[in-house]
Amino acid sequence: MDRLTRYLITNYSVFMTVSEHAAYRAIVLEEKATRSSTAEARDKLDRAAELSDPVVRALLAGGPDAFFNQLRDRLMSERQTEIVLNLCPKCGALARTPQALQCPDCHHAWHDSVP
């Protein structure tokens, strides 16, 4: 998942649909199940209600990367005026949150420039 997509999911998940939330939960559950060595974790994934929803299955049909790209593109086109991309004034990198005052790439801080 690219930085912009992670930024949108972390800071603007309120704009995700119920089905998109369910698809995201299914991806997280699957990742946890593959990392876990217990049968219990894999069992939870099999029983996940999210995967029984045909809308969620359709969202995930192309795989996680396709879902994340589609989600990012939809949020950026439909909610463009409500989403604040907090870019570093020095290097232009995307900060971690809309309120962040330090760049994660070049570590430039702009605390003094905020009134």
C-alpha positions in Angstrom: 0.0 0.0 0.0 1.4 3.4 -0.9 1.8 6.3 1.4 -1.2 8.3 0.1 -3.5 5.3 0.5 -2.3 4.6 4.0 -2.8 8.3 4.9 -6.3 8.3 3.6 -7.3 5.1 5.4 -5.7 6.3 8.6 -7.0 9.8 8.6 -10.2 9.7 6.5 -11.7 6.3 7.0 -14.9 8.1 7.9 -15.4 8.6 4.2 -15.2 4.8 3.5 -18.4 3.0 2.8 -19.7 0.1 5.0 -18.6 -2.4 2.3 -15.1 -0.8 2.0 -14.7 -1.0 5.8 -15.7 -4.7 5.6 -13.3 -5.3 2.8 -10.5 -3.6 4.7 -11.2 -5.7 7.8 -11.2 -8.9 5.6 -7.7 -7.9 4.2 -6.4 -7.3 7.8 -7.9 -10.6 9.0 -6.3 -12.5 6.1 -2.9 -10.9 6.7 -3.1 -11.8 10.4 -4.2 -15.4 9.6 -1.3 -15.9 7.2 1.2 -14.6 9.8 -0.3 -16.7 12.6 0.6 -20.3 13.1 -2.6 -21.1 14.9 -5.5 -22.8 13.4 -7.8 -20.5 15.4 -6.7 -17.4 13.4 -7.3 -19.2 10.1 -10.7 -20.3 11.5 -11.7 -16.7 12.2 -10.9 -15.8 8.6 -13.0 -18.6 7.3 -15.9 -17.5 9.5 -15.5 -13.8 8.7 -18.9 -12.3 7.9 -17.2 -9.8 5.6 -16.3 -12.6 3.1 -19.9 -13.8 2.8 -21.1 -10.4 1.5 -21.2 -10.4 -2.3 -20.3 -6.6 -2.5 -17.2 -7.2 -0.4 -16.2 -10.2 -2.5 -16.6 -8.0 -5.6 -14.4 -5.2 -4.0 -11.7 -7.8 -3.3 -12.0 -9.7 -6.6 -8.9 -8.0 -8.0 -6.9 -8.5 -4.8 -5.8 -6.1 -2.1 -3.7 -3.9 -4.3 -6.6 -3.3 -6.7 -8.9 -2.6 -3.8 -6.6 -0.1 -2.2 -6.0 1.7 -5.6 -9.7 1.9 -6.2 -10.4 3.2 -2.7 -7.7 5.8 -3.0 -9.0 7.0 -6.4 -12.6 7.1 -5.2 -11.8 9.1 -2.1 -9.5 11.6 -4.0 -12.2 12.2 -6.6 -15.3 12.3 -4.5 -13.9 13.9 -1.3 -11.2 16.1 -2.8 -12.5 19.3 -1.1 -12.7 17.6 2.3 -9.3 15.9 2.3 -6.3 17.9 3.4 -3.0 16.6 2.0 -0.4 17.9 4.5 2.8 18.2 2.4 6.2 19.2 3.6 7.0 22.8 2.6 10.7 21.8 2.0 10.6 18.5 0.0 6.9 18.1 -0.8 6.6 14.6 0.9 3.2 13.7 2.5 3.2 14.0 6.3 1.8 11.2 8.4 -1.3 13.1 9.5 -3.1 16.3 8.5 -1.9 17.9 11.7 1.7 16.8 11.6 4.4 19.5 11.6 7.4 17.4 10.8 8.3 15.6 7.5 8.8 11.8 7.7 11.3 11.9 4.9 13.6 15.0 5.3 12.7 15.6 9.0 12.1 19.3 8.3 9.9 20.8 11.0 7.5 23.7 10.4 6.3 24.2 14.0 7.3 27.9 14.0 5.3 28.7 10.8 2.0 27.7 12.4 0.2 30.6 14.2 
